[in-house]
Amino acid sequence: MDFNRLVHEIDSEISRLQQARALLTGESAKRGPGRPKAGLATRKTAATAAKTGKRKRRLSPEGRKRIADAMRKRWAERKKQQGSK
């Protein structure tokens, strides 16, 4: 048997086994390197948040106003410093 043919047969067997595993576990057969797609990540985080009971943190209108006022103050100070240079 030719060496290249043997390697090709082994690769095809590995591929077939990976596809069978993906079918059994419900995973995608082809997963490449890198970040997962947004839909999958969003579903997992929503499910995790529901399990742990954590809710999304939200700012009150008063808190938002305090932050906006502080930022305006910082911007004014920075603009004042740049004007004096």
Biotite code that builds the C-alpha atoms (Angstrom):
import biotite.structure as struc

atoms = struc.array([
    struc.Atom([0.000, 0.000, 0.000], chain_id="A", res_id=1, res_name="MET", atom_name="CA", element="C"),
    struc.Atom([1.253, 3.470, -0.879], chain_id="A", res_id=2, res_name="ASP", atom_name="CA", element="C"),
    struc.Atom([2.208, 5.753, 2.030], chain_id="A", res_id=3, res_name="PHE", atom_name="CA", element="C"),
    struc.Atom([0.209, 8.739, 0.719], chain_id="A", res_id=4, res_name="ASN", atom_name="CA", element="C"),
    struc.Atom([-2.873, 6.581, 0.225], chain_id="A", res_id=5, res_name="ARG", atom_name="CA", element="C"),
    struc.Atom([-2.569, 5.254, 3.781], chain_id="A", res_id=6, res_name="LEU", atom_name="CA", element="C"),
    struc.Atom([-2.355, 8.808, 5.188], chain_id="A", res_id=7, res_name="VAL", atom_name="CA", element="C"),
    struc.Atom([-5.360, 9.830, 3.074], chain_id="A", res_id=8, res_name="HIS", atom_name="CA", element="C"),
    struc.Atom([-7.424, 6.902, 4.387], chain_id="A", res_id=9, res_name="GLU", atom_name="CA", element="C"),
    struc.Atom([-6.500, 7.736, 7.982], chain_id="A", res_id=10, res_name="ILE", atom_name="CA", element="C"),
    struc.Atom([-7.514, 11.377, 7.423], chain_id="A", res_id=11, res_name="ASP", atom_name="CA", element="C"),
    struc.Atom([-10.832, 10.364, 5.912], chain_id="A", res_id=12, res_name="SER", atom_name="CA", element="C"),
    struc.Atom([-11.515, 8.016, 8.848], chain_id="A", res_id=13, res_name="GLU", atom_name="CA", element="C"),
    struc.Atom([-10.737, 10.819, 11.330], chain_id="A", res_id=14, res_name="ILE", atom_name="CA", element="C"),
    struc.Atom([-13.091, 13.128, 9.456], chain_id="A", res_id=15, res_name="SER", atom_name="CA", element="C"),
    struc.Atom([-15.859, 10.516, 9.473], chain_id="A", res_id=16, res_name="ARG", atom_name="CA", element="C"),
    struc.Atom([-15.433, 9.945, 13.220], chain_id="A", res_id=17, res_name="LEU", atom_name="CA", element="C"),
    struc.Atom([-15.491, 13.689, 13.926], chain_id="A", res_id=18, res_name="GLN", atom_name="CA", element="C"),
    struc.Atom([-18.744, 14.018, 11.983], chain_id="A", res_id=19, res_name="GLN", atom_name="CA", element="C"),
    struc.Atom([-20.273, 11.135, 13.917], chain_id="A", res_id=20, res_name="ALA", atom_name="CA", element="C"),
    struc.Atom([-19.187, 12.709, 17.210], chain_id="A", res_id=21, res_name="ARG", atom_name="CA", element="C"),
    struc.Atom([-20.665, 16.050, 16.184], chain_id="A", res_id=22, res_name="ALA", atom_name="CA", element="C"),
    struc.Atom([-23.979, 14.407, 15.385], chain_id="A", res_id=23, res_name="LEU", atom_name="CA", element="C"),
    struc.Atom([-24.043, 12.639, 18.743], chain_id="A", res_id=24, res_name="LEU", atom_name="CA", element="C"),
    struc.Atom([-23.100, 15.679, 20.807], chain_id="A", res_id=25, res_name="THR", atom_name="CA", element="C"),
    struc.Atom([-25.095, 18.214, 18.790], chain_id="A", res_id=26, res_name="GLY", atom_name="CA", element="C"),
    struc.Atom([-22.046, 20.318, 17.955], chain_id="A", res_id=27, res_name="GLU", atom_name="CA", element="C"),
    struc.Atom([-21.151, 21.748, 14.604], chain_id="A", res_id=28, res_name="SER", atom_name="CA", element="C"),
    struc.Atom([-18.968, 19.386, 12.598], chain_id="A", res_id=29, res_name="ALA", atom_name="CA", element="C"),
    struc.Atom([-16.638, 22.135, 11.387], chain_id="A", res_id=30, res_name="LYS", atom_name="CA", element="C"),
    struc.Atom([-15.219, 24.356, 14.092], chain_id="A", res_id=31, res_name="ARG", atom_name="CA", element="C"),
    struc.Atom([-12.276, 26.479, 13.180], chain_id="A", res_id=32, res_name="GLY", atom_name="CA", element="C"),
    struc.Atom([-10.007, 28.566, 15.326], chain_id="A", res_id=33, res_name="PRO", atom_name="CA", element="C"),
    struc.Atom([-11.212, 31.918, 16.641], chain_id="A", res_id=34, res_name="GLY", atom_name="CA", element="C"),
    struc.Atom([-14.225, 33.364, 18.367], chain_id="A", res_id=35, res_name="ARG", atom_name="CA", element="C"),
    struc.Atom([-17.593, 31.639, 18.167], chain_id="A", res_id=36, res_name="PRO", atom_name="CA", element="C"),
    struc.Atom([-20.361, 33.252, 16.162], chain_id="A", res_id=37, res_name="LYS", atom_name="CA", element="C"),
    struc.Atom([-22.403, 35.946, 17.911], chain_id="A", res_id=38, res_name="ALA", atom_name="CA", element="C"),
    struc.Atom([-25.631, 33.957, 17.959], chain_id="A", res_id=39, res_name="GLY", atom_name="CA", element="C"),
    struc.Atom([-24.132, 31.048, 19.827], chain_id="A", res_id=40, res_name="LEU", atom_name="CA", element="C"),
    struc.Atom([-22.337, 33.256, 22.338], chain_id="A", res_id=41, res_name="ALA", atom_name="CA", element="C"),
    struc.Atom([-25.466, 35.307, 23.010], chain_id="A", res_id=42, res_name="THR", atom_name="CA", element="C"),
    struc.Atom([-27.579, 32.229, 23.607], chain_id="A", res_id=43, res_name="ARG", atom_name="CA", element="C"),
    struc.Atom([-25.049, 30.827, 26.063], chain_id="A", res_id=44, res_name="LYS", atom_name="CA", element="C"),
    struc.Atom([-24.737, 34.053, 28.065], chain_id="A", res_id=45, res_name="THR", atom_name="CA", element="C"),
    struc.Atom([-28.511, 34.499, 28.244], chain_id="A", res_id=46, res_name="ALA", atom_name="CA", element="C"),
    struc.Atom([-28.921, 30.924, 29.445], chain_id="A", res_id=47, res_name="ALA", atom_name="CA", element="C"),
    struc.Atom([-26.120, 31.344, 31.970], chain_id="A", res_id=48, res_name="THR", atom_name="CA", element="C"),
    struc.Atom([-27.606, 34.590, 33.303], chain_id="A", res_id=49, res_name="ALA", atom_name="CA", element="C"),
    struc.Atom([-31.006, 32.946, 33.659], chain_id="A", res_id=50, res_name="ALA", atom_name="CA", element="C"),
    struc.Atom([-29.490, 30.065, 35.623], chain_id="A", res_id=51, res_name="LYS", atom_name="CA", element="C"),
    struc.Atom([-27.469, 32.219, 37.987], chain_id="A", res_id=52, res_name="THR", atom_name="CA", element="C"),
    struc.Atom([-30.248, 34.759, 38.550], chain_id="A", res_id=53, res_name="GLY", atom_name="CA", element="C"),
    struc.Atom([-28.047, 37.717, 37.597], chain_id="A", res_id=54, res_name="LYS", atom_name="CA", element="C"),
    struc.Atom([-29.865, 40.573, 35.948], chain_id="A", res_id=55, res_name="ARG", atom_name="CA", element="C"),
    struc.Atom([-28.520, 43.205, 33.621], chain_id="A", res_id=56, res_name="LYS", atom_name="CA", element="C"),
    struc.Atom([-27.422, 46.303, 35.513], chain_id="A", res_id=57, res_name="ARG", atom_name="CA", element="C"),
    struc.Atom([-29.097, 49.519, 34.443], chain_id="A", res_id=58, res_name="ARG", atom_name="CA", element="C"),
    struc.Atom([-28.426, 53.156, 35.235], chain_id="A", res_id=59, res_name="LEU", atom_name="CA", element="C"),
    struc.Atom([-31.104, 55.279, 36.796], chain_id="A", res_id=60, res_name="SER", atom_name="CA", element="C"),
    struc.Atom([-31.826, 58.611, 35.092], chain_id="A", res_id=61, res_name="PRO", atom_name="CA", element="C"),
    struc.Atom([-30.177, 60.382, 38.046], chain_id="A", res_id=62, res_name="GLU", atom_name="CA", element="C"),
    struc.Atom([-27.037, 58.299, 37.737], chain_id="A", res_id=63, res_name="GLY", atom_name="CA", element="C"),
    struc.Atom([-26.896, 58.911, 34.004], chain_id="A", res_id=64, res_name="ARG", atom_name="CA", element="C"),
    struc.Atom([-27.224, 62.666, 34.598], chain_id="A", res_id=65, res_name="LYS", atom_name="CA", element="C"),
    struc.Atom([-24.394, 62.616, 37.179], chain_id="A", res_id=66, res_name="ARG", atom_name="CA", element="C"),
    struc.Atom([-22.095, 60.850, 34.738], chain_id="A", res_id=67, res_name="ILE", atom_name="CA", element="C"),
    struc.Atom([-23.019, 63.213, 31.886], chain_id="A", res_id=68, res_name="ALA", atom_name="CA", element="C"),
    struc.Atom([-22.384, 66.279, 34.081], chain_id="A", res_id=69, res_name="ASP", atom_name="CA", element="C"),
    struc.Atom([-19.010, 64.903, 35.191], chain_id="A", res_id=70, res_name="ALA", atom_name="CA", element="C"),
    struc.Atom([-17.981, 64.252, 31.579], chain_id="A", res_id=71, res_name="MET", atom_name="CA", element="C"),
    struc.Atom([-19.020, 67.775, 30.525], chain_id="A", res_id=72, res_name="ARG", atom_name="CA", element="C"),
    struc.Atom([-16.925, 69.156, 33.378], chain_id="A", res_id=73, res_name="LYS", atom_name="CA", element="C"),
    struc.Atom([-13.882, 67.101, 32.292], chain_id="A", res_id=74, res_name="ARG", atom_name="CA", element="C"),
    struc.Atom([-14.294, 68.174, 28.665], chain_id="A", res_id=75, res_name="TRP", atom_name="CA", element="C"),
    struc.Atom([-14.543, 71.825, 29.700], chain_id="A", res_id=76, res_name="ALA", atom_name="CA", element="C"),
    struc.Atom([-11.355, 71.550, 31.787], chain_id="A", res_id=77, res_name="GLU", atom_name="CA", element="C"),
    struc.Atom([-9.506, 69.853, 28.941], chain_id="A", res_id=78, res_name="ARG", atom_name="CA", element="C"),
    struc.Atom([-10.687, 72.468, 26.444], chain_id="A", res_id=79, res_name="LYS", atom_name="CA", element="C"),
    struc.Atom([-9.586, 75.204, 28.834], chain_id="A", res_id=80, res_name="LYS", atom_name="CA", element="C"),
    struc.Atom([-6.117, 73.639, 29.164], chain_id="A", res_id=81, res_name="GLN", atom_name="CA", element="C"),
    struc.Atom([-5.744, 73.273, 25.391], chain_id="A", res_id=82, res_name="GLN", atom_name="CA", element="C"),
    struc.Atom([-6.758, 76.891, 24.851], chain_id="A", res_id=83, res_name="GLY", atom_name="CA", element="C"),
    struc.Atom([-4.065, 78.167, 27.227], chain_id="A", res_id=84, res_name="SER", atom_name="CA", element="C"),
    struc.Atom([-1.237, 76.270, 25.477], chain_id="A", res_id=85, res_name="LYS", atom_name="CA", element="C"),
])
